[in-house]
Amino acid sequence: MVDLMNSGMLNLASLAISLLVLVIGLALWFFVNRASSRANEQIELLEALLDQQKRQNALLRRLCEANEPEKETPVKPAEQVQAEPQDSDDDFIRLVAER
Protein backbone atom coordinates (compact mmCIF):
# COMPACT_ATOMS: atom_id res chain seq x y z
CA MET A 1 0.00 0.00 0.00
CA VAL A 2 2.90 2.35 0.73
CA ASP A 3 4.23 1.61 -2.74
CA LEU A 4 0.98 2.80 -4.32
CA MET A 5 1.05 6.07 -2.38
CA ASN A 6 4.69 6.74 -3.22
CA SER A 7 4.15 6.13 -6.93
CA GLY A 8 1.05 8.38 -6.85
CA MET A 9 3.00 11.18 -5.18
CA LEU A 10 5.77 10.75 -7.75
CA ASN A 11 3.29 11.08 -10.61
CA LEU A 12 1.75 14.16 -9.00
CA ALA A 13 5.17 15.76 -8.50
CA SER A 14 6.22 15.11 -12.10
CA LEU A 15 2.88 16.55 -13.29
CA ALA A 16 3.38 19.68 -11.17
CA ILE A 17 6.93 20.13 -12.48
CA SER A 18 5.72 19.70 -16.06
CA LEU A 19 3.02 22.33 -15.58
CA LEU A 20 5.52 24.72 -13.98
CA VAL A 21 7.94 24.31 -16.90
CA LEU A 22 5.07 24.86 -19.34
CA VAL A 23 3.98 28.08 -17.61
CA ILE A 24 7.56 29.41 -17.51
CA GLY A 25 8.03 28.51 -21.18
CA LEU A 26 4.84 30.33 -22.18
CA ALA A 27 5.84 33.40 -20.16
CA LEU A 28 9.27 33.47 -21.83
CA TRP A 29 7.70 33.06 -25.28
CA PHE A 30 5.30 35.95 -24.55
CA PHE A 31 8.07 38.37 -23.55
CA VAL A 32 10.37 37.38 -26.43
CA ASN A 33 7.50 37.73 -28.92
CA ARG A 34 6.53 41.11 -27.45
CA ALA A 35 10.11 42.40 -27.62
CA SER A 36 10.41 41.21 -31.21
CA SER A 37 7.23 42.99 -32.30
CA ARG A 38 8.35 46.21 -30.56
CA ALA A 39 11.71 46.02 -32.30
CA ASN A 40 9.95 45.62 -35.65
CA GLU A 41 7.81 48.70 -34.93
CA GLN A 42 10.89 50.72 -34.01
CA ILE A 43 12.64 49.64 -37.21
CA GLU A 44 9.64 50.78 -39.26
CA LEU A 45 9.60 54.14 -37.48
CA LEU A 46 13.34 54.62 -38.01
CA GLU A 47 13.00 53.80 -41.71
CA ALA A 48 10.18 56.36 -42.04
CA LEU A 49 12.32 58.94 -40.23
CA LEU A 50 15.25 58.22 -42.54
CA ASP A 51 13.01 58.69 -45.58
CA GLN A 52 11.78 62.05 -44.25
CA GLN A 53 15.34 63.19 -43.52
CA LYS A 54 16.40 62.31 -47.06
CA ARG A 55 13.53 64.39 -48.45
CA GLN A 56 14.43 67.30 -46.16
CA ASN A 57 18.07 67.14 -47.25
CA ALA A 58 17.02 67.23 -50.89
CA LEU A 59 14.81 70.27 -50.23
CA LEU A 60 17.61 72.02 -48.34
CA ARG A 61 20.01 71.41 -51.22
CA ARG A 62 17.51 72.91 -53.66
CA LEU A 63 17.01 75.94 -51.41
CA CYS A 64 20.75 76.46 -50.97
CA GLU A 65 21.33 76.21 -54.70
CA ALA A 66 18.50 78.66 -55.40
CA ASN A 67 19.74 81.20 -52.80
CA GLU A 68 23.43 80.79 -53.60
CA PRO A 69 25.04 84.12 -54.54
CA GLU A 70 26.91 84.43 -57.80
CA LYS A 71 30.48 83.27 -57.50
CA GLU A 72 33.21 85.85 -57.82
CA THR A 73 36.38 85.13 -59.69
CA PRO A 74 38.75 83.29 -57.33
CA VAL A 75 41.92 85.08 -56.30
CA LYS A 76 45.03 83.39 -57.59
CA PRO A 77 47.48 82.15 -54.94
CA ALA A 78 50.33 84.20 -56.41
CA GLU A 79 48.36 87.40 -55.91
CA GLN A 80 47.57 86.73 -52.26
CA VAL A 81 49.65 88.68 -49.76
CA GLN A 82 50.82 86.96 -46.63
CA ALA A 83 50.77 89.11 -43.53
CA GLU A 84 53.59 87.31 -41.73
CA PRO A 85 56.18 84.81 -42.88
CA GLN A 86 55.82 81.46 -41.11
CA ASP A 87 58.68 80.05 -39.10
CA SER A 88 59.49 76.36 -39.13
CA ASP A 89 59.37 76.43 -35.30
CA ASP A 90 55.70 77.45 -35.37
CA ASP A 91 54.86 74.47 -37.57
CA PHE A 92 56.48 72.09 -35.11
CA ILE A 93 54.58 73.56 -32.15
CA ARG A 94 51.28 73.17 -34.00
CA LEU A 95 51.90 69.46 -34.36
CA VAL A 96 52.21 68.91 -30.60
CA ALA A 97 48.86 68.13 -29.01
CA GLU A 98 47.79 70.31 -26.14
CA ARG A 99 46.55 68.78 -22.91
ABEGO torsion letter per residue (X at the ends): XAAAAAAAAAAAAAAAAAAAAAAAAAAAAAAAAAAAAAAAAAAAAAAAAAAAAAAAAAAAAAAAAAABBBBBBBBBAAABBBABBBBAAAAAAAABBBX
